[in-house]
Amino acid sequence: MRAIGIILAGGNNTRMGDLSAKRAIAAMPIVGSYRAIDFTLSNMTNSHIQKVAVFTQYNSRSLNEHLNSSKWWDFGRKQGGLYLFTPTITSTNSFWYKGTADALYQNINFLKNAHEPYVVIASGDGVYKLDYNKVLEEHIATGADITVVCKDIQANDDDINRFGVVKIGPDKRILDFEEKPLVAETNTASIGVYVVRRRQLIELLEACAAEGRTDFVSDILVRYKNVKKIYAYKLESYWRNISTIESYYKTNMDFLHKDIRDYFFREHPDIFSKVEDLPPAKYNETAVVNNSLVASGSIINGTVENSILFKKVYIGNNCVIKNSIILNDVHIGDNSYIENCIVESRDTLRANTIHKGENGEIKVVVEKNFRYAL
């Protein structure tokens, strides 16, 4: 493909609460064995983008460990590859990334040293499949300066006010772009994926830096909407953003539906992730499991219903787990009851523990870990 890829994975979001206290949003575990960034990385490699940079910043250790080998996404190649960029102190700059445009500008040499004519910019917190080649083809056909991938959001499906909302003309040109409005005039949201010519991006970033502007959406897309030709590409397939506790919970629970699991994991192209050598899940005689996903390395002794268990989870005797997400390496003691909860990774829940999300709320459970003396 005639493009390089950039994944913006450095941000924090307070709406994730305790879940983002020790990891970046892009490193959030998804559906048992994946991380959020795996979907964007897989889209990049499936679109034959050979050179991809990941910009990390906030709580990046978990994300960096996940990306310690590029082979899982087929970026271990002689030409191109996977690059990790963190904020760097130099003689002229000692700041962390002050915004998405600033992150791009601080790594502008990556853009200047590339030879590909186009750049695909994507966020690391979306769960979706997309062939970026199709976006690039439409970008070239329309003569756009910037192409923004958009999705129609259903009112009962997600909070439209969390996203950038666009108004699209009959020729697909974006007439108006408003970032996180109080009252949305349309239900069409930007999903945080952009295609732009590399040299034009460099010019826009240098202009932003000269004026002290730091945000890609506010200072480029919104500011230049009447100056540059900014067009929309509509995504019709599944897409979710996991930037809140509720959306993270709903995204994982979506994978309990067979059609969504088949779309991501049985239909071409594939979704790739780092693989751990773990034994298959073990279901002991007292285990009862209904409509749930259980990852490798788990041991089940109790009842699990409509839930997702990540890697190396232990469920004790007479336990009941309902409508819950149990993250990696959690130990739940005997006779415990968990319902409508997200249990943070590496937690130890002692015997006879009860946690239940009330009134439709999702409860995040974070317990002191007695197994690791942390």
Salt bridges, closest charged atoms under 4 A:
ASP38 OD1 - HIS66 NE2 2.79
GLU65 OE2 - ARG61 NE 3.79
ASP74 OD2 - ARG77 NH2 3.45
GLU138 OE2 - LYS172 NZ 3.39
ASP152 OD2 - LYS234 NZ 3.26
ASP157 OD1 - ARG240 NH2 3.26
ASP158 OD1 - ARG162 NH2 2.51
ASP158 OD2 - ARG240 NH1 3.75
ASP176 OD1 - LYS225 NZ 2.65
GLU185 OE1 - LYS167 NZ 3.23
GLU206 OE2 - LYS112 NZ 3.15
GLU211 OE1 - ARG213 NE 2.92
GLU211 OE1 - ARG223 NH1 3.01
ASP219 OD1 - ARG213 NH1 3.68
ASP254 OD2 - ARG240 NE 3.09
ASP262 OD2 - LYS258 NZ 2.58
ASP262 OD1 - ARG266 NE 3.40
GLU276 OE2 - LYS311 NZ 3.22
ASP329 OD1 - ARG371 NH1 3.44
GLU339 OE1 - LYS356 NZ 3.84
GLU344 OE1 - ARG23 NH2 2.93
GLU367 OE2 - HIS355 NE2 3.03
